[in-house]
Every structure is written in C-alpha cells, then in structure tokens.
Amino acid sequence: MKNEIIRQADHFSLVDRKNKFIEELSELIRAVSRNDIDNVKEEIADVTILLIQYMDKYHIRSTEIITRMEYKLYRTSELIEKGEI
C-alpha cells in the first residue's frame, strides 16, 4: 500500500499535495465538529494517506515523529501527575 501512496504522490506537485492536505484536514475538522463518526473514519483515511505522502516528499522519518510523540506524551503525563492540567 505504501508504494502506491508514494507512486500517487509522485504524480502530483508539491503545491498540489500541500493544498490537498489542507483540504482534507479541513474536512476532518468538519467531520469531528459534527461528530459524524463514519465521515471521521473516511477523513482519517484521507489525511493518513496525505501524511505519508507529505513525510515522503519532505524526507521526514517516522522515527522523528515517534520521538516527538513520545516527548509530548511524557510532557502531558508529567503535567497530569503534577495536577497542572
């Protein structure tokens, strides 16, 4: 599946992918706002495809993202433990 995602990304320009990414994020926000779970699933699929394409185009490694996710989870956990949030 990833090969097809990348193949399709290579077909479009960087500007096109950026605009499509923004469009799909907007659609996800609308679906979440409406609490339309079926549409949320659809939009998460679209956003995930574009995330993978964006990461490929800008050479962002998944390990970089995981490291940042771990930090953010740790930081939030610390704030919860301290009663600050």
N, C-alpha and C positions, 0 to 999 in steps of 0.2 A: 504494500500500500504506500509506503514512504516513497518508493521510486516513482510511483505515479503522481504523488503530490508534488515532488520536485520537478518531474517532467512538465507538469502543467504550469508550475511557477516559471519555468524557463521560457515558456511560450509568451508570457506577458512581461511588460516593462516593470521596472521598479516602482514607477509612479502609479501604474495601474494597480499593482499589488497593495501599495500603501492606501490608495483610495478605497479599494475593495475591503481592506482590513478595517478601515474606519467605518465603512458602511455596515459591515457585519457586526462590529462592536455595538453600533447604534441599534441595530435590530435586536441584539441580545439584551441590551438595556431595556428596550421597549417590552420585550417578552417577559423579562424579570419584573418590570414595573406592573405589568398586567397579571402577574402570577399565572401565566399560561405555560404550564409545565411541558406540554407537547412541543410548543414552539421554542421553549427554552432549550430542550434537547436538540432540536433542529439547528438552532443558532450556535449552541456549543460546538456541534459538529463543524459548522462553517468556520467559526473562529479558530478551532483547533487546527483545521487544515491551513488556514492563513497564518497561524502562529508558526507552524512548521516551515511554511514557505518563507516567512519573514526571517526566521532563525537561519535558514539556509542561505538566503540572499545576503545577510549581514554577518555570516560566519559566527553565529552565536552558538556556543556549545551547550548542550543540555546540562553538562556538569556545572557550568557557570550559573545557570538558572537554579539548579538544585541547591548549590551553595547559598545563593541569596534567599531561597525559600527557607532553608534550614535556619539562617540567621533571623529572618523575620518571625518564624515560629518561636524560636528561642526568646527573642526580644519580647514578643507578646506574652509568652508564658511567664517571663520574669515580671512583667507589669501586672499580670493577673495575680501572681503569687504575692506581690507587694500590696495588692489591693488598690492599685492606681488606675485600674480600668475595670 
